[in-house]
């Protein structure tokens, strides 16, 4: 255990340099936690050779941010507005500081040494999902520029007719009323077949295609995932919310696995997206269960996947005061260090015969550690006080 949250402490705790190293967070938008993340990620890039930083943000919007950090294209204000999903991500000082550092790091370096940015979430918001137009049109345009029209399942005009107006897809009322969804119409079913055909063409002809095939594969993954998501949005069965959560997790996992093929990845998102155990929640008195992105990626990569959870003591501006002493957070809070890196074996020694109880958060936006599943992490970064708000 160490009071310094640095690269050597984390790599030493994990015991290896995994291909995908995930740092979770128990709440979004806490600038103190993002500052810890930024410092740690900078060291892991500089000292351990990580070359991709992936955040819980729209994978297609992330292309805007990646262009900025690698080439300087665009204005930072515009990039933070257009290059992130989930408003608090683009508006937050912590993510802005990370993007600025990545651009400064890449300035003057050869492309082989650039640190890249990626979003690994789907183009999804709490209120709606994006239209598949951007992803499906991007893949179709890539293939149309390189293959004979006779090889494509349809032309651009037919694709546009099937998609219709984007407002049909992004209608926020669908979240509460699946009957207003368009994901199970005849046109949507035809679009799913077209997406499958286009991805198949990309696979079959990739050796001859060249020229940004990585982006085309991203378009293909996203188009297929979005059409699946809209299919579940229009579902009226009790399985609807499990289907939506599962599709989102599978999109995240597919993006992380694709990024890992390029090289070592640092990923940051809510702890729940990286956990190895099955995710669950209650909705309307019914238990819902699905496998998180972390569970999927861990199953595929084995020891090349690592998950370090972040826990906090206080978040006073959200009403989260000092933790009860019989919780994991309370036991860590009693340690003399303000911040600590604690491996699972060290945590077991600290706990001894104690059986911690779950901490109950007074604020919906903070998720405490679950004592029953801490063994599924590779360790914990503990921040005693995350209450400070930057001026």
N, C-alpha and C positions, 0 to 999 in steps of 0.2 A: 504494500500500500504506500502511496506517496501523496504528498500535499500538492504536487505539481501536476497539472493536467497537460502533459506534453507528449510528443510523439514517442519518445523512448519509453515512457511509462505505459502508454497504451499498447504499443507493439510488444513490450515485455510482458504485459498482462495477458495479451492474446496468445503470445508464444510463437508468433509467425507473422509474415507479411501476407495477409490473405489477398486474393484477387479482388474481392468485394468486401470492403470494410464499412460497415454501417454504424452510424452514430444516431441513436434515437433521441427524441425529446418528449417530455411528458405534457407539454403545452406548446402552442404556437405563439410566436411573436414576442417572447421574452428576450429582451435585448441582451441581458447578462448572459443567458444561455447561448445566444447567437455569437456573442463575443468570445466565449470559451470555444465554441465550434470553429470560428474563424481562425483563432490562434492555433488550434490543433491542426486544422486542415492545411494551413500554411506550412507548418513544420513537416507534415506528412508528404506534402508535395516536394518540398525542398530537400528533405533528408531521406525519404523512403521511396521516391520515384513515382508517386501516384500522379496520373496525368488526366484524370477526369473527375470533376465534381458534379454530382447528380443530386438535385433537390426535388422535393415533393411538389412539383409544378408541371404545368402542361408541356408535354414533350415537343409539341409543334411550336408553341410560343418560345420554347427554349432555344430554338434555332436562331432567333433574333439576338438573344443574349450571347450565344456562342459566337456569332459573327462579330459582335462587338469586342468580346474579350480576346479573340484571335487576330482580328484585322483592324480593330478600331472603328469599324463602320457604325455610324449612328451617333446619337447623342445620349449620354447616360440617363438623363431624365426620361427620354422617350423609351429607352431600353427597359428601364424599370417599370414603365407603364405597359409596354407591349410584350415584353419578354418574359412575363410571369403570369400565372393564373393565381386565383385566390388572392384577393386584394391585399391582405395583410403581408403577403410575401413581397410583392413589388413595392409596397409603401414603407416597409420596415427599414430602419437604419442598418441593421445587421446584414441583411442581404445586399444592400447598396454598397456597404463597405467591402463585402466579399467580392462583388463584381468589379469594383474599382481596383482592388488588389490584383485580381486575376488579369485585368488589362495591363496594369503596371508590370506584372511579372512577365507577361508575354512580349512586351514592347522590346523590339530589337533582337529577340531570340529567333532561331530558325524554327520552321514549322514542326520539326520532329521533337522539339522541346516544349512546345506549347502545352499549357494546361487548358483543357477543354471544359466547357459548361454543358450540362444537359438537364432538362426536366425529364423525370421518369414516370410522372403521373399521366393519365389520359387527359384529353381536353374536356374536363368535367368540373362542374361547380356544384355547390350544394343545391342550387335552384334549378339547374338544367344541365344538359349535355350539349356539346357543340354539334352542329351539322357535320355530316361526313364529307361535305363538299371539298374542303381544303385537302384532306388526306386522299380521298378517292380521286379527285381531279389531279392532284400532284402525281400520283402513281400512274394514272392514265396518260398524262402529258409526257412523263418520262419515257414510257414505253412507246407511245405514238411517235416520238421523235427518233426512235431507233429501230422499230420493227415495221414491217409492211402492214398497212391497214387491215389486210385480210386476216392477220393473226389476232387482231383484237376482238373482244366479244361485242363491242359497240363503238360508235364514234362519240366525239365529245358532245354533240348536240343531243344525241339520245340519252347520254348520261345526265345532261343538264335537265332534260324533261323528266326523267325519273326522280331526280333529286327534288325538283320543285323549289318553292321558296324556302329559304333557310329558317324563316320564322316558324314554319311548321315543325321543324326539328328542335328549335330552342325554346319553344313555348314553356314558360315556367309552371303553368297550370298542370302540366302532365305529371309533375312530381306527386301531386295529391289526387289527380284524376287520370288514371291510366287509359281511360276510354278516349282521351284526347290525344294520345300518342299515335305516331305514324309508323312505329317500328315493326308492326305486324301487317301492314298493308301489302297488297300485291306488288307495288313498286318497291317497297323495302325488301321483300323476299327476292325480287329480281336483282336488286343492288347487291345483296349478299352473294348471290351466284356470280355476279360480275366481279366483285372484289376477290372472290376465291379464284376465278379464272385469271385475273390480273396478277395476283400473287404467284400463281402457278407459272405464268409466262415469265415472270421475273426470275423464278428459280430455274426454269428450263434454259433461259437464254443469258443468264448472268455473265458467263465467260466472254460473250461477245458484246455486252452492253457497255461496260465501263462507265466512267463519268458520273461520280456521285451515286453509286449504287447503294451506299449506306443510307443516304437520305431516302431513296426509293423504298428500301426495306422498312424504314421507319414509317413512311406513308402507308405501306401495305399493312403493317401491324396495327396502325392506328385506325385505318378504315375498317378493318375486320372487327376490331375491338369496339369501335363506336357503333357499328351496326348491330353487334350483339347487345350492347348496352341499351340501345333504343328498343330492341326486341323485348328486353326485360322491362323497360319503362312502360311498355304497353301491355304488360301482363297483368291479369286480374286475379291470379291465384295467390295462395298464402306464401308461395315460394318466391314472390317478386323481390323482396328486399335482400334475401340471400343471393338471388341471381345477380342483382346489381352489385352487391359487395364483392361477390366472387369474380365477376367480369372485371371490375376495377383492379382487384388484386392481381389478376392474371395479366392485365395490361402492364401494370407496374413491373411484375416479374419478368415479362418478356423484354421490356426495355432495359432492365438491369442486366439481364443475361446477354443481350446484344452489346451493351456497352462493355461488359467484361471481355467479350471477344476482341475488343480493340486494345485493352490493356487494363491495368489496375484502376479500380474505381473507389472513390470515396462517396458515400451516399448519406443523405440527411433527410429525415422525415420523422413523423410521430413514431414513438416506440411501437405502437400497435401494428404498424405496417411491416416491421422487421422481425417480430417475434416468431419463434419457431413452432409454438403450439397453436392449436386451432383458435381462431378468433370467435367471439360470440357476443351477443347482446340480447336484451329483451325488447320486444316491440309488440304492443297491444297484448301483453300477457303471454306471448309466444316466443320461445327461445329461437334465435337465429344463429347459425354457425356457418363459417367458411374458413378457408385457408388463406392466410396472409401472403403478401408478396415474399416476405422473408422466409416463410415456411417452404414456398415453392422453390426459391433460389437456393436455399440451404439444402433441400433435397437433391437438387441438380448438381451443385458445386461441392457439397460435402465440406471438407476442411478449408476449402478456398473461400468459404463464406464466414464472416464474423459479424457479430452483433453486440455492440456496446450500448447498453441502455443509459439514459441520463435520468437521474432522480434529483429532486430539489427539496430543500428544507422549508424555506419561507418564500412566499410570493404575496407580500402583504397588501399591495395595491389591488389584488384580486380577492382579498379576504382569507388567504391561506396563511395561517399563523404557524408558529413552531409546531412540529409534528408530535403526536403522542409518543411517549418513550417506548411503548410496546409495539411500534410499527418498524419496518425496516428503515424508513426515513428517520424515525426517531432515534434508533440505535446509531445510525451514521451521523446524525445531528450532534450526538454527544461526543463524537471524536474531536480532538483538538484542532484538526485542520479545517480551514474554511472550505477548501475544495479537496476532493480525494479521488484517486483512481483505485478501485477495489475489484480484484479478481474474484471469481466465484468461490474458489477454495479459501481465499482470505475472508470472504464474507461468511462462509460456513464457520470458520474459526472464531470470528467476531461474535457470531450469534450463539455459538456453543449449544447449550441445551434449550435456549429460548425458542419459542414458537411464535414468531411475530404475527400480529393480526393485520388485516388489510387496513390501510389508512382510508378514511372517508373524506373526500374533498368537499368543501362548502361551495366550490365554484365548478360549474359543469365543464369548463374549458381545461381543467387540469386532471390528468389521470395518474393517480399514484401507482407505485409498483404493486404487483400482485405477488405476495410471498409464495404462492403455490407454483409460480412459474419462473422465479428468478434463476433457477438452475438452467434454464434454456438460453440464458445470455452467456456471453464470454466475459462479462464483467460490467461494472457500473462506474460511470462518472457521476460523482455526487457534488452538487453545488449547494452550499449551506444557505445562501441568501440570494435569491434571484429577483429581489424586489426593486432594485434601482431602476429608475426610468431616466434615460439620457436627456439632458437639456437640449 
